[in-house]
Amino acid sequence: MVFERTPASQKRREFRDALKSGKLLRFPGAFSPLVAMLIENLGFEGVYTSGAVLSADLGLPDIGLTTLPEVARRGHEIARVTKLPSIIDIDTGFGEPMNVARTIQTIEDAGIAGCHIEDQISPKRCGHLDNKTLTDAATMVRKIRVAVEAKRDPCFLLIARTDARGVEGLDSAIARAKAYVDAGAEVIFPEALADEREFEQFRRAITVPLLANMTEFGKSPILSAQQLQSLGFNVVIYPVTTLRLAMKSVEDGLTAIAHEGSQQSLIGRMQTRAELYKLLRYEQYNAFDSEIYNFRVE
């Protein structure tokens, strides 16, 4: 099969090296392996697998209903098709500290470069909704310490997300982040910061790399890559962007078919057969069997 041959260990090492470069690393969300392949082709630095997107794709709200096998399977499917490092959302770790240890090793085995764990209580909710409930900081610290002990590849990146800004305020979020770093978190993900000034304050307070969430329709302003880099952030995720784009296009297309009786007016907005086959590397499969790609794509 023409799958990416870069081993997970190499992706993890290269991701760590890139974090030291001073360049902002852009990780668009992929809701499928095919989207991950496109992200790589367009020159991004990594791929993100969102828990909210996985839930939505399964027809579920983002309240912690997905399971470790579901998340690990989707993460593996995405990670295996690209040479880029991938980050995955493991929500609250799928249980107590013992469960967190199993989660980390399962995610490692899936070939993923890193994951983030958050300090909400299950059932959790989207980080940009109100009325979130946090676990106490000591419990989160214990989970992080267990995660650090559980990982076998030292280059697997452990990211701690704090949702404290919207519950306890910015000062508490920073205090929690510092405690999480002391426990072994290597990157901090401050969720739902209110404005550019708060991004700046977080950068001044925290010494390890920082991850910014540029989700749409949320509590944080949409900042450009240039703004985030000037603020000193190291990674940015666009978790739901590709799903929102795809779903709106599907909705518009189905509406047109329902009203017009065919998809003829939509053809110019579609990815062509030739573009899809190129992305799938159809021609390269001919190395295995000359009967696979023995046709012309019109």
C-alpha angles and dihedrals in degrees: 000000000000096000127144111280099199106117119234091243091059093047089052094049092047091048091054091048091050090053088062094051097084090234121122110247114218118212113181116194119258119203092185140019090254091059090049089055090052091048089056093046091053093056105254121152100233149351128247127206110203124208090211091053093047090050092049092047088056090049093252134124118247097259102116099276095131119094133226093252091052093049095043092048094052091044091052093047090054098041095051096061099055139056089216122100115253131211122202134198113236095178108211093345097268096275143334126343094284089054090048090057091054091045093055093051092045091051090047090052089053090065096247120150099219147338140210127227123195137215100234126115117247125281083054127184139210110297092236096057126092128247097041116165121220131210114232115272093246092059091050091048089053091051091051093049091050090048091052091050093046100054116095100190107067089206093060102112120231115203123189118208121200122198092184097110093077095040109035103012137254097293091055091047090054092046091050091048091054091051090050091052090051088052092055108273109148099195129029123217110196105196126213101003110184104223146351091275091061091051087053093048091051091052092052092050103043124062101193125075117290130218122211124205112215098185119158124246091019138121096267122077117247105256123189123242088252092054093048092048091050088051089056099249116151106199133027126192127200095196106176102019098102093045092050091049092048096045093049090050091049091049092049091046095049090047090054092049091049092050101035102034096235143040094244095114090053099056094096091056095053132095103250125238089248092052092049093049091049091052090048090051090232093167093055091061086068087080086072099041127006090208092067100072104027098124139078120248110223 
